[in-house]
Amino acid sequence: MRSKGFTLIELLVVIAIIAILAAIL
């Protein structure tokens, strides 16, 4: 069921990680 490589949940996880890194920096 992976037609585009990223699922919505994975996309949200990546955004969350970027937000955490941005908060640390």
C-alpha positions, -999 to +999 in steps of 0.1 A: +000+000+000+030+023-004+025+041-037+045+072-029+072+060-005+058+080+025+027+075+044+009+103+062+021+090+096+057+089+084+054+124+071+041+136+104+070+119+122+095+135+100+079+169+106+079+163+143+117+154+143+125+185+123+105+206+147+123+191+177+157+197+161+147+233+153+137+238+189+170+225+201+190+247+178 
